Amino acid sequence: MKKVKQFVNSQNYSFKVLSDPRMELFRKLGATIMPYAILVEKGGVIRKKHTGFNPGDELIMEKELIEMRSEEHTSELQSLV
């Protein structure tokens, strides 16, 4: 876990990265393969799940995160109108 934390901290992400060292959430969500990543909206809704890793998956996840941030920003602007 130490290496994971060091890597995450070095990336300066604009979003939270949470870990599940005891695999409690992993089991509750029925996951069976590591790594297992979920993208969660502000309201707590699971938007995407990613199981395992293949080269290029990081680009897909980055695109999904950008889309989520854009939708979030659009929603915030609409609520101001």
Secondary structure, DSSP 4 states (H G I P E B T S, - for coil): -HHHHHHHHHHT-SS-----TT-HHHHHTT--SSSEEEEE-TTS-EEEEEES--TTHHHHHHHHHHHHHHHHHHHHHHHH-
